[in-house]
Amino acid sequence: MTFCAPQHKTEYLTECLIEVVNNLWKLKITKFGSYSKLEYSVGKKYIKVKNIRMHRHDLTTDYGVFMFIDKETGACYKPASYKSPAKGIRFQIEQLVENPEIVDNYGSFLYVR
């Protein structure tokens, strides 16, 4: 018998947010039949959310890191590079789950205003 490690609350909320956002974005398919899609991977300290462009005929283009989420606190960060987040918390994952319409496919909501 094998047991899976329990999923962190932050990872669960990330999955929920990505599912809702992907469904919203899929409704806005462009006239060329392509749309953006989010996927995530879990690292030691951060959950890395990546933006993938889906094209016709199952072709994909990787646009890089969309945002980083701290696994312990749920703090969301704009990416500084592919491997690290920028300084300064931009949102908490709970805020984005409650208001998924803030999340745009360009990541502009993560910039400090």
C-alpha positions as CSV (number, residue, x, y, z in Angstrom):
1,M,0.0,0.0,0.0
2,T,1.4,3.4,-0.9
3,F,0.5,6.8,0.6
4,C,0.7,10.1,-1.1
5,A,2.0,13.1,0.8
6,P,-0.8,15.5,1.8
7,Q,-1.2,18.4,-0.5
8,H,-0.4,21.8,0.9
9,K,-3.2,24.4,1.1
10,T,-1.2,26.7,-1.2
11,E,-0.8,24.0,-3.9
12,Y,-4.6,23.2,-3.7
13,L,-5.5,26.9,-4.1
14,T,-3.1,27.2,-7.0
15,E,-4.8,24.2,-8.7
16,C,-8.2,25.8,-8.2
17,L,-7.0,29.2,-9.5
18,I,-5.4,27.7,-12.6
19,E,-8.5,25.6,-13.4
20,V,-10.8,28.7,-13.2
21,V,-8.4,30.9,-15.1
22,N,-7.8,28.3,-17.8
23,N,-11.6,27.9,-18.3
24,L,-12.0,31.7,-18.6
25,W,-9.2,32.1,-21.1
26,K,-10.4,29.2,-23.2
27,L,-13.7,31.0,-23.7
28,K,-11.7,33.8,-25.3
29,I,-10.1,31.8,-28.1
30,T,-8.7,34.1,-30.7
31,K,-9.7,34.1,-34.3
32,F,-6.6,32.0,-35.0
33,G,-7.7,29.3,-32.6
34,S,-5.0,29.8,-30.0
35,Y,-5.3,30.6,-26.3
36,S,-3.1,30.9,-23.2
37,K,-3.1,28.1,-20.6
38,L,-1.4,28.0,-17.1
39,E,0.5,25.0,-15.7
40,Y,2.5,24.7,-12.5
41,S,5.3,22.7,-11.0
42,V,6.3,22.5,-7.4
43,G,9.9,23.3,-6.3
44,K,11.5,23.4,-2.9
45,K,10.3,26.8,-1.9
46,Y,8.1,28.1,-4.7
47,I,5.3,26.9,-6.9
48,K,6.3,28.0,-10.5
49,V,3.3,28.9,-12.7
50,K,4.1,28.8,-16.4
51,N,2.2,30.3,-19.3
52,I,1.7,28.0,-22.3
53,R,0.2,29.1,-25.6
54,M,-2.0,26.5,-27.1
55,H,-2.3,26.5,-30.9
56,R,-4.3,24.5,-33.4
57,H,-3.3,20.9,-34.0
58,D,-2.0,20.5,-30.4
59,L,1.0,22.7,-30.9
60,T,2.3,24.6,-27.9
61,T,4.6,27.5,-27.3
62,D,6.1,28.0,-23.8
63,Y,6.1,31.7,-22.9
64,G,8.0,31.2,-19.6
65,V,7.2,31.8,-16.0
66,F,4.0,33.6,-15.3
67,M,4.4,33.9,-11.5
68,F,5.9,32.4,-8.4
69,I,3.9,31.4,-5.3
70,D,5.6,30.8,-1.9
71,K,4.5,27.3,-0.8
72,E,4.4,28.2,2.9
73,T,2.8,31.7,2.9
74,G,0.8,31.7,-0.4
75,A,2.5,35.0,-1.4
76,C,2.5,35.6,-5.1
77,Y,5.5,37.2,-6.9
78,K,6.2,38.5,-10.3
79,P,9.1,36.6,-11.9
80,A,12.5,38.3,-12.1
81,S,13.9,35.4,-14.1
82,Y,13.1,31.8,-15.0
83,K,14.5,30.6,-11.7
84,S,13.7,33.4,-9.2
85,P,10.9,35.8,-8.2
86,A,11.2,39.6,-8.0
87,K,11.2,41.3,-4.6
88,G,8.0,42.4,-3.1
89,I,4.8,40.4,-2.6
90,R,2.2,41.3,-5.2
91,F,-0.8,39.3,-4.1
92,Q,-1.8,36.4,-1.8
93,I,-3.1,33.3,-3.5
94,E,-6.4,33.6,-1.5
95,Q,-7.0,37.1,-3.1
96,L,-6.5,35.7,-6.6
97,V,-8.8,32.7,-5.9
98,E,-11.5,35.0,-4.7
99,N,-11.1,37.3,-7.7
100,P,-9.8,35.3,-10.7
101,E,-10.9,38.0,-13.2
102,I,-7.9,40.0,-12.1
103,V,-5.5,37.5,-13.6
104,D,-4.9,38.5,-17.2
105,N,-2.9,36.4,-19.7
106,Y,-0.1,39.0,-19.9
107,G,0.7,39.0,-16.1
108,S,0.2,42.8,-16.0
109,F,-1.6,42.4,-12.6
110,L,1.7,41.5,-11.0
111,Y,3.4,44.9,-11.8
112,V,3.6,47.5,-9.0
113,R,1.4,50.5,-9.7
